[in-house]
Amino acid sequence: MIDVNTAVSSGQTILKQRMNSLTSSFAYEETAYHLPVSYALTGIAVHNPAAAALAYTKMQDNPIIAHECLLAQKTELDGRPPAPYTGFIPDTVLRKLGYSLVDGSIIGLALLIGKPEQGSAAAGICRELQEKYMLTFLAGDVVSALANEGVKVGLDYRLIPLGPTNFHGVHFIDIVARVAMMFGGVVPGDAGRLLSYAVERAKAIVLVFPGLSDEELALVDAMRVLGFPIVSLGQYESDQWIKATPDDAVARGMEAKGIRVTVTAIPIPMGCSPAFEGKSIRKEEMYVEFGGGRSPAFELLTMKDAAEVKDGEVTVIGPEIDAMKEGSANPLAILIHVAGRAMKKDYEPVLERRIHNFVNYGEGSWHVAQRDLIWVRISKEVVAKGVKIQHIGKLLANKFRMDFPQLLDAVSVTFITDQEKVLAAKITAEKVYDERDARIKGMLDTDVDTYYSCTLCQTFAPNHVCVITPERPALCGAISWLDGRIAYEISPAGANQPIRKGAVINQVTGEYEGVNQFVKKASHGEVDRCSLYSVMEYPMTCCGCFECIALMLPEVNGIMVVNREFKGVTPSGMTFSTLAGTIGGGAQTPGFTGISKNFIISNRFLQGDGGIERLVWMPQQLKDELKNRFTEKLEKQGLGGFFDKIADETKAVTIEDLAIYLEKAGHPALTMKPLV
């Protein structure tokens, strides 16, 4: 056995000597927080030996400061550790991880450090942490031990390998320090407030395997001042550490920190946890896929009478996965029927959007988009374990009942994989979509003093805030103002929050004091201003689920719109995919914005940039889809004939073609005030 107190004393002596060996300047890239722990505790921006010595002395030779400085210099000299290790995690990545912690979708943090005596024990601990919604960081030989057990690590799996040495465990603390400064309002140099934040808000535990040096034990033991329970899984003895076995280590650590979670296992042949929500399944990893432009696919959730819904029932109509060709694209309809005394028809689209989250909770299932734009993949790995479509149904049925126990009394799921039947069912689904859209038809932004937010996509775009108004649906097209109001009624602490408009800043562009204040807070200070009706001036941020992209074309003094389904090159010289990769991820990009299809026929569309007469190009398929409603709207505005002046790919492929067409058509954009 190793006495921790004796080892810590020895380690502190060694660290003090090593601090005198710092010789060169050092800094981490992609952060505004210098060496974060030192900066948070002392307010000193440490980048050289002199500043390091000052911070170390100010914090009374704290081992955490020493480790941070020594590792920063080593990283400066040797470079970042190779894959799969992350090394220092950039601020942009941390904002995504940190916000998930702050809003409660991750309930706590864990650090695993050292060398497990048995890799299988470490693998079991990691799976338990994933299932209990813990974000887990790894340092030292535990990473290679997990690799030997076939455990996937990385940001996508919420098992984050910081580095190959135990020294890299200091990044666990710099993460907590930055979260405190980013989200907790902790001012650099206010050590007392940082420590209070860590103790009260950072639900963190540390699990220690054997193999640590005296210096590394000093680092781990110093974490106790932050309120982190230290759980010993090996040879360490200390009155302040918790002795545990692999079977009870997670439970004892979480209990000591007051982290409580109730997890009900779902009986299917793959893991199910929010830990898997951010993963991707690449083409070479998939066994089969559905939708994504390669096959018809849609999803629909509807309310039924209690007698019509058999709770937990899963039905598959058509071929199962084992009858599908590997690598193939297949049709799919996901039909969910729910019943409950507290359920209302108005709640259907709000619950429907949760299909996206729940499918992604599966270790080997992946889902993007919504309604009839969905794209689903199932991995080869889980199909080899016996996963079938019916198991995805069990996942959905169980998660809806677990997450909405006060709302739902019964949930049944039907999957259709027969193409003819999918297409027939899709006709009914499209009618339901239209009915939902019609509920809000006629309501104006000026009729209400409260808008609603949607931050559901912050799973992938951490700074994105969608502002939903009666005349501007969510970018994805699936959530209207009414949906936002209903979602807030169902879940007052959820992703849809009320936004008081406040005083008018600019009526034409749609800028309001209350909206700006909300967006700044919800974007974590990244976005100060937001115009609801302008592409050019402070446009709304973009996630990645938008139905269309609107962008300026300065060469023709107009704005084009391209929808997700269009696969060709637009007059901008870019495809939809290229444009989406440029503006997505929560960015605010003047001249570009994501929009829904229905916003195109709103009276508010492009209001701040001159109105609908700025629209110069749209794909033919989108024009055909909107034609009846669009032309009706134009007639009411006294713009009969304008629809034909909007070019499409049959009229103009390049910007030069577009300029010629617009000139011949007499398009009004050519004589309007210049956009730039």
N, C-alpha and C positions, 0 to 999 in steps of 0.2 A: 504493500500500500504506500501511497505517496501523500505526505502531509501537505495540504495546499498552502497553509500559512508559511511553512518553511520555504516551499518552492517559490511563493510569491516574493518573499523577502530577497531570495537569491536573484530572481528574475528582475526585480527593480534595480538591483545593483548593476546587473549586466546591461540593462537598457540605458541606464545613466551613462555608462561608459560608451556605449554605441552612439548615443546622441552626440558625443564629442567628436565622432568620426564623420559627421555630415560635412561634405566639402563643396557641393555644387548646388545650383538653383534647381528647382523642381516645381511642377504644376500639373494639375489634371486638366485635360481639355474638356470642353462641352459642359462647363459648370460655371455658374456665377457665384459660387460659394467657396472658392479657393480650396484649402483643405478644410472640409466642412466641420469636423468636430472641433478643431482648433479655432476656427472662425466663430462657430456658434458659442463656444465657451468663453472665448477671450475677446472676440471682435478683431483679432489680428489676422490680416491676410498673409498667411505663411507661404513664402515662395523661396526662401533661402535659409541657410544655417542660422543666421543672426535672428531672424524672425521666429524660427523654430525654437531656438534657445529661450527667447523671450516668452513665448507661449507656454513652453514646458515649465519654466520657472514660475510663471504666473499661476499655473495650475498645480504647483507643488509636486513636480515630477510625476505627473499622472501617467501611468503606463499606456493609456489609450492615445494620448498626445504623442508619446514616443513611437508607438507602433505606426501611427498615421504618418508621421514625418519620415520614418525609416522606409516604409513601404512606398511612399511617394517618390523618394529619391531612387529607390531600386527600380520603380516603374519608369522613371525618367531615363535611367541608364540602360535598362534591358528591354524596354518596351512593354506593351500590354501582354498579359499571358495569352497563349494561343487558345483557339477553340478547343473545347466548348466553353472555356471560362470567359466570364464577362469582364473581370477586373473591375475598375471603377465604373459605375453605371452612370451614364450621362443624365443631366437634369431632365431632358425631354422624356426619356424612358421612365424616370422616377416619377414624373408628374402623373403618368398613367397608373403606375403601381401605387403611388402614394394616395391618389384620389380614391382608388378602390378601397383602400384601407379607411380613409376618412369617412366615406359614405356608407360603410358597413358591409359592402359586398365581400370584403375579406375581413375576417373577424380578428386576425392576429398575425404575428410574425414569429418565425422560429429560425434559429441558427443551429445547424449541425456541424460540429467541428471535431477533428481528430481522425483516428484510424479505427474503424470498427473491427472487432475480432471476427465477426461473421457478417459477410455482405448481405445475407438474407435477412438478418435482423434489421440492418439499416434500411433495406428496401421496404420491409414491413412498416417501419416507423414513418417513412416518407409517404407511403400510400395512406396511412392513417391521418397524417397531417393534411394531405390533399383532400381527403373525404371530410375532414373537419374544417374546411375552408381556411386553412392557414397558408400564408405565403412563406415559403421555406427557402432559406439561403444555405449554401454549402461551402465549406472551406476545408482544404487539406485532402487527405487520402480518402475521405468518405466519398468523394466524387468518383474516383476510379473504382472503389468498391461497388458503387451503384451501377457503374457501367458494366462491370463483370456480371451483374445480376440482370442485365438487360433493361434497366430502368432508364426511361427517357428523361433527360434534364434540359433545362433551358427556360427562358422567360415564358414561352407558350404553355409550359406545364406547371408553372408556379413552383418549380424546383430549380433554383438559380445558383449555378456554380460560380462562386466569386473568384476562386483562384486555387492553384495546386498546393499552396502552403497554408498552414494554420494562421500565419500572419495576415492573410487576406480576410480573415474574420473581422478585421477592423472596419471593412466596408459595410458590415452590418450596422455598425454604430453610425457611420457617416450617413447612411440612409435615414436612420431615425432623426439625426440632426437636421438633415435637409427637409424632411417631411415637416418637422417642427417649424422651420423657417418658411417653407413654402405655404403650408396650409394652417399652421397653428399660431401664426402671428408672433413667433419668437424672434426677438431682435438680436442680431449678432452681438455677443459680449455679455448678454444677460444670462449668466450661467445658472442662476437660481431658477429662472423661468424655464430654461431648457430642461433642467433636471425634473422640475415639476411636471412639465409636459410629458417627458419620457415615463415617469412613474404613473401618471394618471391616464394618459391617452395611448401610449405605445404598448399595446397588449403583446409583449414580446417575451419569449422564453428561449433558453439556450440549453442544448443537449450536447454533452461532452463525452466523446469516446476517448480511449487511451491514446498515448503517443504524443502528448504535448510537452514542449520544453518548458523550463522555468519561466522564460520570458513570455511564452504563450499563455501559461497559466496565470501570469500576472495580468495579462490583457483580459482574459475571461473573468477572473475574479473582480476586476475593476468594473465590470458591467453591472455588478450588484447595486452600485450607487444609482444606476438608472432605473432600478426597480425590476430588473430582469431576474426571475428565478433561474438558478444554475442547477441543472440536473446531471448528476454523475452516472455514467453508464460503464464505469470501469474502475480504475484503481485509485481514485482520488478520495481523500477523507477530509471533511471540513464540516464544522458545526453549521456553517452558513450555506452549504450545498445540500441538495436533495439526492439521496441515494435511491436508485431505481434500476429496474430491469427493462429490457427492450419491450416487454409486454405491457408495462404500466408507465413507461417514461413520459409519453405524451399526456396521458390522463393526469399524472401527478404534476407535471409542469403547468398545464392549463388550469388545474385546480388551484395551484399556488398563486397564479396570476389572476384568478377570478374570471377566466375565459370559459364561458358556458355555451355549448352548442348541442342541439339534439339532431342526430343524423339517423335517418331510417334507410337502411340498405334497400336498393332496388334490385330484385332478383333477375338480373340479366348478365350475360357473360362478358361484360366490360365494366370498367370503373365509371362512376357517375359523380361529377363534382364540378363546381365553378372553376376549379383549378385548370380544367381543360378548355374553358370557354375561349381563350385567346389563341388556341392552336390553329394551324392550317393543315390541310391534307393535300399535298401536291399530287399532280397527275400521276406520277410514277408510284405514289403510295396508295392510290385509291383502287378499290376493287370494282365499284360501280359508281355512277353518278346519275343525278336526275336534274333536269332543267338546265339552267345556266346558258340558255340559248341553243342547246343541242337537242332538247326534247321538251315536250309540253309538261309543265309542272305548276301546281298552285297549292295554296293552303286556305282553309276556311274553318272558322270556329263559329258555331251557332248554338243558340239556346233551344232546348226542347222541354216538353213536359216531363216530369219525373218518371212517369210510366214508360216513356220512350227511351230512357237511357239506363243501360245496365252498367253499373259502376265497375270500372276496370276492364271492361270487355274490349278486346283488340281484334279487328277483322282485317284480313288482307284479301283483296279481290284482284286476282291476276297472279302473275309469276312471283315467286319468292326469290330472294337473292341467290339461292343455290341453283336456280334455273336460269340465271342471267349470265351472259358472257362476260368474263373478266375484261375490264377496261371499257365496257359499253355504257352508252347513255340511254336511260330508260324513262318512260313517262311516269308521272307520279301525281297523285292527288292525296293531300293530307286533310281528312275531314274529322273534326273534333266536335262532338256533341256534349253539351254540359247541361246540368240541371241543378237548381238550388233555390231555396225559398228567398234568399237575398239577391239572387241573380236578376239582372235587368238586361233587356235586349241592347240597350245603349252601351253595355259593357263589352259586347262581343269583340269589336276591333281592338280594344285595349288588351284583352286577354290573348287575342290572336297573335299579337306581336311577341308574346312570350314564347311562342313556338321557337323563334330564333334562338333565344337564350337556352331553352331546355334541350334542344337537339345538340347544341354545342357543348352541353355538359357531359355528353358521352365521350369517352376516351377516344373512340374511333369514328365519331360522326361529326359532320361539319355542315353548317347552314349559313347562307347569306341571303339578304334581301327579304322580300315580303310579297304577299298577295300572289299574283301570277308571274312574279319575277324571280321566284326562289331558285336556289341552286344548292343541291344537297350531295354530299359525297360520303361514302362508307369506306373505311380503310381495309386493305388486304389483311392487316394484322388482326383486326377484331373479327373479320369474316372467318379467318382460320381458327379462331376461338369459338366459333359457332354462332356469331351474331347474325340475326336475320332482321327483316323489316319489322316483324312482329315485336321484336325487342325494343325497337325505337318507339313503337306504340306504347309499350309498357312504361318506358321512360317518361313519355309525355303524360300518360294518364296519372302516373304516380306523382310527378312534379306538380301538375295542376292541383291535385288534391292536397299535397303538402303545403304549397305556397298560398293557397286560397281556401283554407279550411272553413272560414266563416262565410264564404260566398258560395262554394260549390258542395253539393251533396253527392253528385255522381258525375263521372267523366267516362266517355267511351271514345275510342279512336278507330277510324277506318282508313286504311291505305288502299288506293286503287293503283295498280301498275299495268292494267290493260289499256292500251292507247285509245281505243274507241270509247271505252267507258270514261277515261280521263277527260277526253274532249267533250263528251256529253255533259259530264258533271261540271266542267269548266264554264259552260254556258250559264248554268244556274248560279255559280259563284260570281260571275261577272255581273249578273243582275243584282246580287246582294251588295257587291262593291258599289254599284251605281246608286242603289237605295241609300247606302250609308253616306255617299257623297252628297246626295240630294237633301239629306236632313239639314245640312247647313246652308243650302242654296238660298240666296236672297238676303242672308244676314251680312251686315256691313261692319267694317272695322270701327266706324264711328258709332255703332249701336252699343258698344260695350266699353267699359273703362278698365277691363282686366284681360290681358292676354295670358297664354300659358307657355311654359318652356317644355322642351324635351331634351333630356341629357342621356337617354338610353344608349346612344352610340358612343358615349364616353368610354365604354369598354375598349373601343378601338381608336377613338379620336378624343383624347382626354380634355382638350380645351374647347371642343365644339359645343355650342349652345344653339339649339333651334328655337326660334321664337314663332309661335303659332298664333295666328289671328283668324278671325272669321273669313277673311279674304285671302289669306296666305296659309295653306296647309303645310305640314311638315315636309321637308325636302324629299323624304321617302315616298310621300303621297299617301301613306297609310294612316296618318293621324291628323284629324281635323281639330279645330278649336273645341268643338263639342267633345271629341274624344279626350282631349287634354283635360277638360273640366271633369269628365267622368273618371278618368284615371286618378285625378287628385282626390275625388270623393272616395274611391276604393282604397287608395294608398296615400294618405296625406304626406308621408315622408318619402314618396317615390320620385321617379324621374320627371314627372310632370308637375310643375309648381306654378302657382298664380304669379303673374307679373302685373303690377299696377303701372299703367302707362305713364302717369305723372304729367308734368308740364310739357307742352309741345316745344321742341327745339326747331324742327323743320317739318311742316305739315306735308310738303311735297315729297321729300325723300323718305318720310316716315321715321323721323328720329325723335325719341322721347326721353326725358330725363330718367323716368322710372325704368325703362327698358335698358338704357345704358348702365344704370347702377346694377341691375340684376345681371346683365351679361358680363360685366367686369368681375363681379364676385363669382359667378358660376364658371367663368373661363379661367379662374385662378389668377386674375389680373392681367391676362394675356391680351384681352380685347377691351379697349376703353369705350369705343363708340360703335353703334350698329344702326344702319339704315335699313328699314324693312322693304323699301320700294326702289332701291337703286343698286345697279351693278357697279357703278363707277365710284360712288362715295360711301366708304365704310360698309361694304356689303356684308351680309351674314356669313359666318364661317361655314365651312363645308366638312361633312363627315366622310362618308363613302357610299352611303345608301341612297343618294339623290337619284331621282328618276331622270332628270335632264341637267344639262349645264348651259347656262347663258353666258356669253362672252362677247366683248366688244371686238369689232373689226374696224380699226381706225381708217383703213384704206377706203372704206365705203361709208364711213360715218354712221355705221349701224351696229346692231347687235344680232347675233345668230343664236339659235337654240339647237342643241343636239341631244337626242334621247339615248338611253342606255342600249336599246335594241339595234341602233344603227351601227353597222360594222365598218363602214367605209371611211375614207379620209374626207374631212370637212374642208371648206374653203380656208380655214385657218391653217391648213397644212398638217393638222393633227387629227387622230381618231378620238373617239370618246374615251377609250382606255388611257390614252396618253394624257389627255386633258384631265381625267379623273386623278391620275397619279400626280399631276402637277398641283392640283388645288385641294385635294382631300387631306384627311388627317387633322382637321380642326383649324386649318389655315384661313386667314382673312386676306383675300387677294383682290385688290381693286381691279375692276375690269372683268372679273370672273365670279360666278356664284353658282351654287347648286340650287335647283328649284324642282318643284313637282310639276307634273303635266297640267294639273288643274289650275295652277297659278298663272299659266299662260293665258287663260281665258278669264282671269280676274280683272276687274277694273283697276286694280292697283299695280298690275304688271308693268314694270319699267316706268312707273309714274314719275319717279325722280329723274329719269333720263330722257324724258320727252314722250313717254307713253308708248302704246302699241305700234305707233308709226315708226319706231326705231327698228322693229323686227324685220330683218332682211332675208333670213335663210332658215329653213327647217327641213329635216328629212321628209320625204314624201309620205312614208308610213305614218309619221307623227301628224302630218297635215291631214291625212285621211282619217285618222283616229279622232281628231278633234273637229273635223270640218263642220259638222252640223251645228254643234254648240258654238263654235268659233264664228261662223258666218252669221249666226243669229245675233251674237253679241256685237259684231261689227255693224250690222244693220241698225241696231238700236243706237249705236254711237255715231251714225251718219257716215260710216266708212264702207258702204257697199262697194264691192269691187276691189277693196284693198287686199283681200285674201289671195287673189291671183298675182298680186305684185310681190308676194313673198316667194322667193326662189326656193328650189329644192335641188337634189343631186341630179335630176333630169334636166335642169335648166343651167346649173352652174356647179362645176367641180372645183375649180380653182378661184382664187380671189380675183384674178383678171376676168374670168368668165362672169363672175358675180357682178363686177363693176359694169360690164357691158350690158348684162341683163337688166340691172336696176335702172340704168340710163334709158334703155328702150321702154321699160315699163313705167317710167316716170315716178319712181318710188320717192316718197316725200323725205326719206332720211337724207337724201343727197343735198337737200336745201335747208336742212335744220341746223341749229347751232352746233358747232364742232364738239365732238365728245372729248377730244384732248387738244 
